[in-house]
Amino acid sequence: MQAGFEARWRGSFGLAADDHALVYRSSFDGVSRVGRAAVTMFRLEHNVWRRIDLTLHQRCYAEDEITATLRAAGFTELASFDAAQDLGMEAQIGRRFFFGRAR
């Protein structure tokens, strides 16, 4: 959900080990509702460092958009649960789980 993107899709971090390292940078555009995560990884393979770059774009959807799409796909008896409030997953602000019955 958008609150989760706003809370988690921002900033950067990195890690380094003897045989690998990575830098992760993320951002979220609230107008387009698209999160962007750019990852640069280095891995030591046969004494040669190999670089891998990838970018992930992920769009967030409103709860009504998700339930409408699930209904259109044939799901019934839909329910949704807020991870923090309903499931006790306090660190998961803005995360929601959807359940439904397939026809």
DSSP file (Angstrom, degrees, kcal/mol; ACC not computed):
  #  RESIDUE AA STRUCTURE BP1 BP2  ACC     N-H-->O    O-->H-N    N-H-->O    O-->H-N    TCO  KAPPA ALPHA  PHI   PSI    X-CA   Y-CA   Z-CA
    1    1 A M    >>        0   0    0      0, 0.0     4,-1.8     0, 0.0     3,-0.9   0.000 360.0 360.0 360.0 163.9    0.0    0.0    0.0
    2    2 A Q  H 3>  +     0   0    0      1,-0.3     4,-2.8     2,-0.2     5,-0.2   0.861 360.0  58.8 -59.5 -37.2    1.2    3.6   -0.5
    3    3 A A  H 3> S+     0   0    0      1,-0.2     4,-1.7     2,-0.2    -1,-0.3   0.875 106.4  50.1 -60.1 -35.5    2.0    4.1    3.2
    4    4 A G  H <> S+     0   0    0     -3,-0.9     4,-2.6    90,-0.6     5,-0.4   0.901 110.3  48.4 -68.4 -41.6    4.5    1.1    2.9
    5    5 A F  H  X S+     0   0    0     -4,-1.8     4,-2.4     1,-0.2    -2,-0.2   0.927 112.1  49.7 -63.3 -43.4    6.1    2.6   -0.2
    6    6 A E  H  < S+     0   0    0     -4,-2.8    -1,-0.2     1,-0.2    -2,-0.2   0.847 116.4  43.0 -64.3 -33.2    6.4    6.0    1.5
    7    7 A A  H  < S+     0   0    0     -4,-1.7    -2,-0.2    -5,-0.2    -1,-0.2   0.862 129.7  20.4 -80.2 -36.9    8.0    4.3    4.6
    8    8 A R  H  < S+     0   0    0     -4,-2.6     2,-1.5     1,-0.2    -3,-0.2   0.708 102.7  76.4-111.8 -23.1   10.4    1.9    3.0
    9    9 A W  S  < S+     0   0    0     -4,-2.4     2,-0.3    -5,-0.4    27,-0.2  -0.402  82.0  83.8 -92.7  61.4   11.1    2.9   -0.6
   10   10 A R  S    S+     0   0    0     -2,-1.5    17,-0.2    17,-0.2     2,-0.1  -0.975  72.4  17.3-156.7 144.5   13.5    5.7    0.2
   11   11 A G  E     -A   26   0A   0     15,-1.0    15,-2.9    -2,-0.3     2,-0.3  -0.441  69.9 -97.1  94.2-166.5   17.2    6.0    1.0
   12   12 A S  E     -A   25   0A   0     13,-0.2     2,-0.3    -2,-0.1    13,-0.2  -0.967  25.5-178.0-151.4 162.2   20.0    3.6    0.5
   13   13 A F  E     -A   24   0A   0     11,-2.1    11,-3.2    -2,-0.3     2,-0.3  -0.969   7.8-161.3-156.0 165.0   22.2    1.0    2.2
   14   14 A G  E     -A   23   0A   0     -2,-0.3     2,-0.3     9,-0.2     9,-0.2  -0.950   2.4-163.2-144.0 164.1   25.1   -1.1    1.3
   15   15 A L  E     -A   22   0A   0      7,-2.2     7,-2.5    -2,-0.3     2,-0.4  -0.990   4.2-163.4-148.0 153.5   26.9   -4.2    2.5
   16   16 A A  E     +A   21   0A   0     -2,-0.3     2,-0.3     5,-0.2     5,-0.2  -1.000  11.9 165.7-142.1 139.0   30.3   -5.7    1.9
   17   17 A A        -     0   0    0      3,-3.0     3,-0.2    -2,-0.4    -2,-0.0  -0.798  53.7 -88.7-136.5 179.1   31.8   -9.2    2.4
   18   18 A D  S    S+     0   0    0     -2,-0.3     3,-0.1     1,-0.2    -1,-0.0   0.835 124.7  23.9 -63.3 -32.5   35.0  -10.9    1.2
   19   19 A D  S    S+     0   0    0      1,-0.2    25,-2.9    24,-0.1     2,-0.3   0.347 126.4  28.3-119.8   5.8   33.4  -12.2   -2.0
   20   20 A H  E     + B   0  43A   0     23,-0.2    -3,-3.0    -3,-0.2     2,-0.3  -0.989  50.6 179.6-160.5 158.4   30.5   -9.8   -2.6
   21   21 A A  E     -AB  16  42A   0     21,-2.2    21,-3.0    -2,-0.3     2,-0.3  -0.978   8.0-173.2-154.5 153.5   29.2   -6.3   -2.1
   22   22 A L  E     -AB  15  41A   0     -7,-2.5    -7,-2.2    -2,-0.3     2,-0.4  -0.998  16.1-154.5-151.9 155.0   26.1   -4.3   -3.0
   23   23 A V  E     -AB  14  40A   0     17,-2.3    17,-2.5    -2,-0.3     2,-0.4  -0.999  15.0-165.0-127.0 130.5   24.6   -0.9   -2.9
   24   24 A Y  E     +AB  13  39A   0    -11,-3.2   -11,-2.1    -2,-0.4     2,-0.4  -0.972   8.1 178.6-120.5 127.2   20.8   -0.5   -2.8
   25   25 A R  E     +AB  12  38A   0     13,-2.6    13,-3.4    -2,-0.4     2,-0.3  -0.997   7.4 177.8-129.4 129.2   19.1    2.8   -3.6
   26   26 A S  E     +AB  11  37A   0    -15,-2.9   -15,-1.0    -2,-0.4     2,-0.3  -0.936   8.1 172.8-134.4 157.1   15.3    3.3   -3.6
   27   27 A S  E     - B   0  36A   0      9,-2.1     9,-2.9    -2,-0.3     2,-0.4  -0.970  16.9-145.3-153.0 162.1   12.8    6.1   -4.1
   28   28 A F  E     - B   0  35A   0     -2,-0.3     2,-0.7     7,-0.2     7,-0.2  -0.996   3.9-153.5-137.4 130.0    9.0    6.4   -4.4
   29   29 A D  E  >> - B   0  34A   0      5,-2.4     4,-1.8    -2,-0.4     5,-1.2  -0.904   6.9-164.7-102.1 108.1    7.1    8.9   -6.5
   30   30 A G  T  45S+     0   0    0     -2,-0.7    -1,-0.1     1,-0.2     5,-0.1   0.758  84.7  56.7 -66.2 -25.8    3.7    9.5   -4.9
   31   31 A V  T  45S+     0   0    0      1,-0.2    -1,-0.2     3,-0.1    -2,-0.0   0.953 120.1  27.5 -71.7 -49.9    2.2   11.1   -8.0
   32   32 A S  T  45S-     0   0    0      2,-0.1    -2,-0.2    27,-0.0    -1,-0.2   0.631 101.5-133.9 -84.4 -13.7    2.8    8.1  -10.3
   33   33 A R  T  <5 +     0   0    0     -4,-1.8    27,-2.6     1,-0.2     2,-0.5   0.849  58.4 138.5  60.7  38.1    2.7    5.7   -7.4
   34   34 A V  E   < -BC  29  59A   0     -5,-1.2    -5,-2.4    25,-0.2     2,-0.3  -0.956  40.9-156.0-118.1 128.9    5.9    4.0   -8.7
   35   35 A G  E     -BC  28  58A   0     23,-3.7    23,-2.4    -2,-0.5     2,-0.4  -0.783   8.1-158.9 -97.2 146.1    8.7    2.8   -6.5
   36   36 A R  E     -BC  27  57A   0     -9,-2.9    -9,-2.1    -2,-0.3     2,-0.5  -0.992   8.4-174.9-129.5 126.4   12.2    2.4   -8.0
   37   37 A A  E     -BC  26  56A   0     19,-2.8    19,-3.0    -2,-0.4     2,-0.5  -0.983   5.1-167.1-121.6 121.8   15.0    0.3   -6.5
   38   38 A A  E     -BC  25  55A   0    -13,-3.4   -13,-2.6    -2,-0.5     2,-0.4  -0.935   7.8-171.8-109.3 126.8   18.4    0.4   -8.1
   39   39 A V  E     -BC  24  54A   0     15,-3.1    15,-2.5    -2,-0.5     2,-0.5  -0.970  10.9-170.9-122.9 130.2   20.9   -2.3   -7.1
   40   40 A T  E     -BC  23  53A   0    -17,-2.5   -17,-2.3    -2,-0.4     2,-0.4  -0.987  15.9-175.9-118.2 122.2   24.5   -2.5   -7.9
   41   41 A M  E     -BC  22  52A   0     11,-3.3    11,-2.8    -2,-0.5     2,-0.4  -0.904  14.5-163.8-120.6 145.9   26.2   -5.8   -7.0
   42   42 A F  E     -BC  21  51A   0    -21,-3.0   -21,-2.2    -2,-0.4     2,-0.4  -0.997  11.1-176.7-125.5 133.5   29.8   -7.0   -7.2
   43   43 A R  E     -BC  20  50A   0      7,-2.5     7,-2.8    -2,-0.4     2,-0.7  -0.996  24.5-131.5-135.0 133.0   30.6  -10.7   -6.9
   44   44 A L  E     + C   0  49A   0    -25,-2.9     2,-0.5    -2,-0.4     5,-0.2  -0.726  31.8 173.8 -84.4 117.4   34.0  -12.3   -6.8
   45   45 A E  E >   - C   0  48A   0      3,-3.1     3,-1.2    -2,-0.7    -2,-0.1  -0.971  69.0 -19.1-128.7 115.6   34.1  -15.2   -9.3
   46   46 A H  T 3  S-     0   0    0     -2,-0.5    -1,-0.1     1,-0.3     3,-0.1   0.907 127.3 -52.4  54.9  46.3   37.3  -17.1  -10.0
   47   47 A N  T 3  S+     0   0    0      1,-0.2     2,-0.4    -3,-0.0    -1,-0.3   0.641 120.2 106.4  66.4  18.2   39.4  -14.2   -8.7
   48   48 A V  E <   -C   45   0A   0     -3,-1.2    -3,-3.1    -5,-0.0     2,-0.4  -0.994  69.2-129.0-127.1 131.8   37.6  -11.7  -10.9
   49   49 A W  E     -C   44   0A   0     -2,-0.4     2,-0.4    -5,-0.2    -5,-0.2  -0.660  22.8-160.6 -80.6 130.7   35.1   -9.1   -9.7
   50   50 A R  E     -C   43   0A   0     -7,-2.8    -7,-2.5    -2,-0.4     2,-0.4  -0.940   4.5-148.6-113.4 131.6   31.8   -9.2  -11.7
   51   51 A R  E     -C   42   0A   0     -2,-0.4     2,-0.4    -9,-0.2    -9,-0.2  -0.829  13.4-175.8-102.7 137.3   29.4   -6.2  -11.6
   52   52 A I  E     -C   41   0A   0    -11,-2.8   -11,-3.3    -2,-0.4     2,-0.4  -0.999   2.6-169.9-132.0 129.2   25.7   -6.6  -12.0
   53   53 A D  E     +C   40   0A   0     -2,-0.4     2,-0.3   -13,-0.2   -13,-0.2  -0.954  11.0 168.4-117.3 137.6   23.2   -3.7  -12.1
   54   54 A L  E     -C   39   0A   0    -15,-2.5   -15,-3.1    -2,-0.4     2,-0.4  -0.996  18.4-157.1-146.6 151.2   19.5   -4.0  -11.9
   55   55 A T  E     -C   38   0A   0     -2,-0.3     2,-0.5   -17,-0.2   -17,-0.2  -0.996   7.0-161.0-129.5 130.8   16.6   -1.7  -11.5
   56   56 A L  E     -C   37   0A   0    -19,-3.0   -19,-2.8    -2,-0.4     2,-0.5  -0.943   2.4-167.3-112.4 128.4   13.2   -2.7  -10.2
   57   57 A H  E     +C   36   0A   0     -2,-0.5     2,-0.4   -21,-0.2   -21,-0.2  -0.963  10.7 178.5-112.1 132.4   10.1   -0.6  -10.7
   58   58 A Q  E     -C   35   0A   0    -23,-2.4   -23,-3.7    -2,-0.5     2,-0.4  -0.995  16.1-148.8-138.1 131.0    7.0   -1.5   -8.7
   59   59 A R  E     -C   34   0A   0     -2,-0.4     2,-0.3   -25,-0.2   -25,-0.2  -0.786  12.5-141.1 -98.7 138.7    3.6    0.3   -8.8
   60   60 A C        -     0   0    0    -27,-2.6     2,-0.3    -2,-0.4   -58,-0.0  -0.753  15.4-156.0 -97.7 149.2    1.5    0.5   -5.7
   61   61 A Y        -     0   0    0     -2,-0.3   -59,-0.2     2,-0.0     2,-0.1  -0.889  18.6-111.1-122.9 151.4   -2.3    0.2   -6.0
   62   62 A A     >  -     0   0    0     -2,-0.3     4,-2.0   -61,-0.1     3,-0.4  -0.429  34.9-109.7 -76.0 156.6   -5.1    1.3   -3.7
   63   63 A E  H  > S+     0   0    0      1,-0.2     4,-2.6     2,-0.2     5,-0.2   0.882 118.6  52.8 -56.8 -41.4   -7.1   -1.3   -1.9
   64   64 A D  H  > S+     0   0    0      1,-0.2     4,-2.0     2,-0.2    -1,-0.2   0.846 107.4  52.4 -66.5 -32.0  -10.2   -0.7   -4.0
   65   65 A E  H  > S+     0   0    0     -3,-0.4     4,-2.0     2,-0.2    -1,-0.2   0.905 111.1  47.5 -66.6 -41.1   -8.1   -1.3   -7.2
   66   66 A I  H  X S+     0   0    0     -4,-2.0     4,-2.5     2,-0.2    -2,-0.2   0.942 113.3  45.8 -66.6 -47.6   -6.8   -4.5   -5.9
   67   67 A T  H  X S+     0   0    0     -4,-2.6     4,-2.5     1,-0.2    -1,-0.2   0.887 111.9  52.2 -65.8 -37.0  -10.2   -5.9   -4.8
   68   68 A A  H  X S+     0   0    0     -4,-2.0     4,-2.4    -5,-0.2    -1,-0.2   0.906 111.3  47.5 -63.4 -40.5  -11.8   -4.8   -8.1
   69   69 A T  H  X S+     0   0    0     -4,-2.0     4,-1.5     2,-0.2    -2,-0.2   0.901 111.5  50.3 -67.8 -40.8   -9.1   -6.7  -10.0
   70   70 A L  H  <>S+     0   0    0     -4,-2.5     5,-2.6     2,-0.2     4,-0.2   0.917 111.9  48.0 -62.9 -42.7   -9.5   -9.8   -7.8
   71   71 A R  H ><5S+     0   0    0     -4,-2.5     3,-1.7     1,-0.2    -2,-0.2   0.921 109.5  52.7 -62.4 -43.0  -13.2   -9.8   -8.4
   72   72 A A  H 3<5S+     0   0    0     -4,-2.4    -1,-0.2     1,-0.3    -2,-0.2   0.796 105.9  55.2 -63.4 -27.2  -12.7   -9.3  -12.1
   73   73 A A  T 3<5S-     0   0    0     -4,-1.5    -1,-0.3    -5,-0.1    -2,-0.2   0.453 128.8 -97.8 -84.8  -0.9  -10.4  -12.3  -12.1
   74   74 A G  T < 5S+     0   0    0     -3,-1.7    29,-0.7     1,-0.3     2,-0.2   0.519  74.0 143.6 102.0   5.4  -13.2  -14.4  -10.5
   75   75 A F  E   < -D  102   0B   0     -5,-2.6    -1,-0.3    27,-0.2     2,-0.2  -0.576  24.0-176.7 -80.6 143.0  -12.3  -14.3   -6.8
   76   76 A T  E     +D  101   0B   0     25,-2.7    25,-3.2    -2,-0.2    -1,-0.0  -0.722  56.0  41.6-126.2 177.6  -15.1  -14.1   -4.2
   77   77 A E  E    S-     0   0B   0     -2,-0.2    -1,-0.2    23,-0.2     2,-0.1   0.899  79.1-170.0  48.8  49.2  -15.4  -13.8   -0.5
   78   78 A L  E     +     0   0B   0     -3,-0.2     2,-0.3    22,-0.1    22,-0.2  -0.431  14.4 171.5 -74.4 142.1  -12.6  -11.2   -0.4
   79   79 A A  E     -D   99   0B   0     20,-2.4    20,-3.0    -2,-0.1     2,-0.4  -0.985  13.3-159.2-143.4 149.9  -11.1  -10.1    2.8
   80   80 A S  E     -D   98   0B   0     -2,-0.3     2,-0.4    18,-0.2    18,-0.2  -0.977   2.8-160.4-133.0 149.6   -8.0   -7.9    3.5
   81   81 A F  E     -D   97   0B   0     16,-2.5    16,-2.6    -2,-0.4     2,-0.5  -0.992  18.6-130.7-133.3 130.3   -5.9   -7.6    6.6
   82   82 A D  E  >> -D   96   0B   0     -2,-0.4     4,-2.1    14,-0.2     5,-1.3  -0.678  19.3-141.5 -77.5 126.6   -3.5   -4.9    7.7
   83   83 A A  T  45S+     0   0    0     12,-2.8     6,-2.8    -2,-0.5     4,-0.5   0.899  96.3  37.1 -58.7 -44.6   -0.2   -6.5    8.6
   84   84 A A  T  >5S+     0   0    0      8,-0.5     4,-0.7    11,-0.4    -1,-0.2   0.957 127.3  31.5 -75.1 -51.1    0.4   -4.1   11.6
   85   85 A Q  T  45S+     0   0    0      2,-0.1    -2,-0.2     1,-0.1    -1,-0.1   0.908 131.4  28.5 -77.6 -43.1   -3.1   -3.6   13.0
   86   86 A D  T  <5S+     0   0    0     -4,-2.1    -3,-0.2     1,-0.1    -1,-0.1   0.789 129.9  33.0 -91.4 -29.3   -4.8   -7.0   12.2
   87   87 A L  T  4<S-     0   0    0     -5,-1.3    -3,-0.2    -4,-0.5    -2,-0.1   0.374  99.5-117.8-115.0   3.2   -1.8   -9.4   12.2
   88   88 A G     <  +     0   0    0     -4,-0.7     2,-1.3    -6,-0.3    -4,-0.2   0.694  67.2 138.1  71.9  18.2    0.5   -8.0   14.8
   89   89 A M    >   +     0   0    0     -6,-2.8     3,-2.4     1,-0.2    -1,-0.2  -0.619  26.6 177.2 -95.7  74.7    3.3   -7.4   12.4
   90   90 A E  T 3  S+     0   0    0     -2,-1.3     3,-0.3     1,-0.3    -1,-0.2   0.775  72.9  54.8 -54.2 -35.4    4.2   -4.0   13.8
   91   91 A A  T 3  S+     0   0    0      1,-0.2     2,-0.5    -3,-0.2    -1,-0.3   0.534  90.3  80.6 -77.3  -5.0    7.2   -3.3   11.5
   92   92 A Q    X   +     0   0    0     -3,-2.4     3,-1.8     3,-0.1    -8,-0.5  -0.297  61.6 171.6-101.7  49.9    5.1   -3.9    8.4
   93   93 A I  T 3  S+     0   0    0     -2,-0.5   -86,-0.1    -3,-0.3   -85,-0.1  -0.355  70.2  16.1 -57.7 132.3    3.5   -0.5    8.1
   94   94 A G  T 3  S+     0   0    0      1,-0.3   -90,-0.6   -91,-0.1     2,-0.5   0.580  94.5 124.9  80.9  10.0    1.6   -0.2    4.8
   95   95 A R    <   -     0   0    0     -3,-1.8   -12,-2.8   -91,-0.1   -11,-0.4  -0.888  35.5-178.2-105.3 134.4    1.5   -3.9    4.1
   96   96 A R  E     -D   82   0B   0     -2,-0.5     2,-0.4   -14,-0.2   -14,-0.2  -0.977  15.9-147.3-133.7 142.7   -1.8   -5.6    3.5
   97   97 A F  E     -D   81   0B   0    -16,-2.6   -16,-2.5    -2,-0.4     2,-0.4  -0.923  11.8-155.5-112.7 136.7   -2.7   -9.2    2.8
   98   98 A F  E     -D   80   0B   0     -2,-0.4     2,-0.4   -18,-0.2   -18,-0.2  -0.923   9.5-174.2-115.3 135.6   -5.7  -10.1    0.5
   99   99 A F  E     +D   79   0B   0    -20,-3.0   -20,-2.4    -2,-0.4     2,-0.3  -0.961  12.1 155.9-126.9 145.5   -7.6  -13.4    0.7
  100  100 A G  E     -     0   0B   0     -2,-0.4     2,-0.5   -22,-0.2   -23,-0.2  -0.981  39.7-109.0-159.5 166.2  -10.3  -14.7   -1.6
  101  101 A R  E     -D   76   0B   0    -25,-3.2   -25,-2.7    -2,-0.3     2,-0.3  -0.895  30.5-136.0-104.5 127.1  -11.9  -17.8   -2.8
  102  102 A A  E      D   75   0B   0     -2,-0.5   -27,-0.2   -27,-0.2   -28,-0.1  -0.601 360.0 360.0 -80.4 140.5  -11.3  -18.9   -6.4
  103  103 A R              0   0    0    -29,-0.7    -1,-0.1    -2,-0.3   -28,-0.1   0.486 360.0 360.0 -78.0 360.0  -14.3  -20.0   -8.3
